[in-house]
Amino acid sequence: MQKNLFKYTYNFPKSELDKLYYKETNGDCRIKIPEEKISSFPYSAIGLLKMTYPHETVSYRTGVLISKNCILTAGHNLFDLRTNPNCRSELLESPVNIEFYPGLTNNKSNYKFYEHKKFFVDKKNIRKEDYGVIILKEPVEENIGFFNLKIFEEKNDMNNICYNCGYPFNKTTGDNNVFYQYEDKGKILEIENEDVIVTGIKSSYGQSGAGLFFCKDNKYYVIGVHVASSFFDDRTYATMINQKRFEQIQSWIKDDNII
């Protein structure tokens, strides 16, 4: 009899929004994270985000822990300018509730889920400053771990093998509400507009908010936030963690007065 590796099993409602963006990918080289690895760092610190917007619209994205109670994710996850499929006269805009499921696969995890307390995002400049942070109500378990947030240095970091690991919607099963964590890796291709990291790492809808990271001396560094995949080629795009954004994130984390 196979040993049960997980403490928790979760059920997720279908998303009327996400199914509109279901898209098959060709030549997909992403690797599903095995059950025996997903409860261990770094995969444990990557989680499924269940985003609930007004009018009970649900969507599923990706987030990565950068401290015991802080998640880095894409800004458009926190302020979405698309039309709400459950109320087409309104935009999605900001979620009313966010739940974080660390180290999830096949809707199972060795960890409980965590609810958000507040989040921070630059709504006015969302198209360019596409990143944000989510503050949890409580710290995650000690053994989940978290990534180091690093300012990208082109001279030192350009040739590192980088990873994108998250929850692609087109890798779900059944009614598209059973989720698995997938990973791909590759080199940085170029820097676009001075602050966008372009790679050829395979990604698709649902992975928005995944950290672009590398490992050096057994330490893991997030240098960007995955925000988009090209419909025309295999190029993917990440909002670079530059000096200005690094300082903004640190300021958000330290600010306990904004709700």
C-alpha positions in Angstrom: 0.0 0.0 0.0 1.4 3.4 -1.0 2.1 5.8 1.9 0.0 8.9 1.9 2.5 11.8 1.5 0.1 14.6 2.2 -1.8 15.9 5.2 -4.4 17.9 3.3 -6.6 17.5 0.2 -8.3 20.6 -1.2 -11.3 21.1 -3.6 -11.3 24.1 -5.9 -14.3 25.5 -7.8 -14.1 25.8 -11.6 -13.1 29.2 -13.0 -15.3 30.8 -15.6 -12.4 33.3 -16.2 -9.5 30.9 -16.5 -11.3 28.6 -19.0 -11.5 31.5 -21.5 -7.7 31.5 -21.7 -7.0 27.7 -21.9 -4.4 27.2 -24.6 -2.4 24.2 -25.6 1.3 24.7 -26.0 3.5 22.9 -28.6 6.8 21.2 -27.8 6.2 21.5 -24.1 9.2 20.6 -22.1 7.9 21.5 -18.6 8.5 18.9 -15.9 5.9 18.1 -13.3 7.4 18.3 -9.8 7.2 14.8 -8.3 5.1 14.2 -5.2 8.2 13.2 -3.1 9.9 16.6 -3.8 7.1 19.1 -3.6 7.0 19.3 0.2 10.6 20.3 0.3 12.3 23.7 -0.5 12.3 25.3 -3.1 9.1 23.8 -4.3 7.3 24.1 -1.0 7.8 27.9 -1.1 6.0 28.1 -4.5 2.2 28.0 -4.2 -1.1 28.2 -5.9 -3.0 31.5 -5.5 -6.8 31.2 -5.3 -7.9 34.7 -6.2 -11.6 35.6 -5.5 -12.7 38.8 -7.3 -16.1 40.6 -7.0 -19.2 38.7 -8.1 -17.7 35.4 -7.0 -15.3 35.2 -9.9 -12.4 32.8 -9.1 -9.0 32.6 -10.8 -5.9 30.7 -10.1 -2.4 32.1 -10.4 1.1 31.5 -8.8 3.0 33.2 -6.0 6.4 32.7 -4.4 7.4 33.3 -0.7 10.1 36.0 -0.2 9.7 36.0 3.6 7.8 34.0 6.2 4.6 36.0 5.6 5.1 37.8 2.3 4.4 36.5 -1.3 5.7 38.1 -4.5 3.4 37.8 -7.5 2.4 39.6 -10.7 0.8 43.0 -10.3 -2.0 42.2 -12.7 -3.0 39.4 -10.3 -3.8 42.1 -7.7 -5.3 44.6 -10.1 -6.7 43.1 -13.2 -8.1 45.3 -16.0 -10.0 42.5 -17.8 -13.8 42.3 -17.9 -15.4 40.2 -15.1 -17.0 37.2 -16.8 -19.6 37.0 -14.0 -20.6 40.6 -14.4 -19.6 41.9 -17.9 -20.5 45.5 -17.1 -17.5 45.7 -14.6 -13.8 45.1 -14.6 -12.2 42.5 -12.3 -9.9 45.0 -10.6 -8.8 43.9 -7.1 -9.5 40.5 -5.4 -11.6 40.5 -2.3 -9.9 37.4 -0.9 -6.6 35.6 -1.6 -5.6 32.1 -0.4 -2.1 30.7 -0.8 -1.5 26.9 -1.1 2.2 26.1 -0.7 3.7 23.0 -2.2 0.5 21.9 -3.9 0.1 19.0 -6.4 -2.9 17.0 -7.4 -4.8 19.3 -5.0 -2.8 17.9 -2.1 -0.3 19.5 0.2 1.6 18.7 3.3 0.8 22.3 4.4 -2.3 24.2 5.3 -3.4 27.1 3.2 -2.9 30.7 4.3 -5.2 33.7 3.9 -4.1 37.2 3.0 -4.2 40.2 5.3 -3.4 42.9 2.7 -1.6 43.4 -0.5 0.3 46.2 -2.3 0.5 47.0 -6.0 1.0 50.1 -8.1 -2.4 50.4 -9.7 -1.7 53.6 -11.6 1.3 52.1 -13.4 0.2 48.4 -13.5 1.1 47.8 -17.2 4.8 48.7 -16.5 5.2 48.0 -12.8 3.7 44.6 -13.1 4.5 43.2 -9.6 3.1 43.3 -6.1 3.3 41.6 -2.7 0.7 39.8 -0.6 1.0 39.9 3.2 -0.3 36.8 5.0 -2.3 36.9 8.2 0.3 34.6 9.8 3.8 33.3 9.0 4.1 30.0 7.2 5.5 26.9 8.8 9.2 27.1 9.4 10.1 24.2 7.1 8.3 25.7 4.0 11.2 28.2 3.6 11.3 31.3 1.3 13.4 32.7 -1.5 16.0 35.5 -1.4 14.9 38.6 -3.3 17.8 39.9 -5.4 18.4 43.0 -7.4 19.2 41.8 -11.0 22.8 42.6 -12.0 23.2 42.1 -15.8 27.0 41.7 -15.5 26.8 38.9 -12.9 23.4 37.3 -13.5 22.9 37.2 -17.3 24.4 33.8 -17.8 22.8 32.0 -14.9 20.4 29.1 -15.6 17.1 30.4 -14.4 13.9 28.6 -13.5 10.2 29.3 -13.7 8.0 27.1 -11.6 4.2 27.4 -11.1 0.7 26.2 -11.9 0.0 26.3 -15.6 -3.8 26.1 -16.3 -3.4 23.9 -19.4 -1.7 21.3 -17.2 -4.8 20.8 -15.0 -7.0 17.8 -15.4 -10.7 16.9 -15.5 -12.8 20.1 -15.1 -9.6 22.1 -15.1 -9.6 22.5 -11.3 -7.0 19.9 -10.3 -3.6 21.6 -10.1 0.0 20.5 -10.5 3.3 22.4 -10.1 5.5 22.4 -13.3 9.0 23.7 -13.9 11.1 24.7 -16.9 14.6 26.2 -17.0 16.8 28.1 -19.5 19.0 31.1 -20.0 18.1 34.8 -20.2 17.9 35.8 -23.9 17.9 39.6 -23.5 16.9 42.6 -21.4 14.0 44.5 -23.0 13.3 48.2 -22.3 16.0 48.1 -19.7 13.8 46.5 -17.1 12.1 43.4 -18.5 13.9 40.0 -18.5 13.2 38.0 -21.7 13.7 34.2 -21.6 12.8 31.1 -23.6 11.6 29.3 -20.6 8.2 27.6 -21.3 5.3 29.1 -19.5 1.5 29.6 -19.9 -1.6 31.1 -18.3 -1.8 30.4 -14.6 1.9 30.9 -14.0 1.6 34.7 -13.8 3.3 35.6 -10.6 5.9 32.8 -10.6 9.3 33.9 -9.6 12.1 33.8 -12.1 14.9 32.4 -10.0 18.4 30.8 -10.0 20.4 28.8 -7.5 24.0 29.6 -6.5 25.9 28.0 -3.6 22.7 26.2 -2.5 20.9 29.5 -2.2 17.9 30.5 -4.3 17.5 34.0 -5.6 14.4 35.6 -7.3 15.4 38.2 -9.8 12.1 38.7 -11.6 8.3 38.0 -11.7 6.8 36.1 -14.6 4.1 38.2 -16.2 3.6 37.1 -19.8 4.2 34.6 -22.5 4.2 35.3 -26.2 1.5 33.9 -28.5 3.9 34.0 -31.5 7.0 32.3 -30.2 8.6 30.8 -27.1 9.6 34.1 -25.5 8.5 34.8 -21.9 8.7 38.0 -19.9 9.5 38.8 -16.3 9.3 42.1 -14.5 12.9 42.7 -13.4 13.7 43.2 -9.7 15.8 46.4 -10.2 17.0 48.8 -7.4 13.8 50.9 -7.5 11.5 47.9 -7.3 13.5 46.2 -4.6 13.3 49.3 -2.5 9.5 49.6 -3.2 8.9 45.9 -2.1 11.0 46.5 1.1 8.9 49.6 1.8 5.6 47.7 1.3 6.8 44.9 3.6 7.7 47.4 6.4 4.5 49.5 6.0 1.9 48.2 8.5 -0.4 51.2 8.1 -1.8 50.6 4.6 -4.7 48.2 4.3 
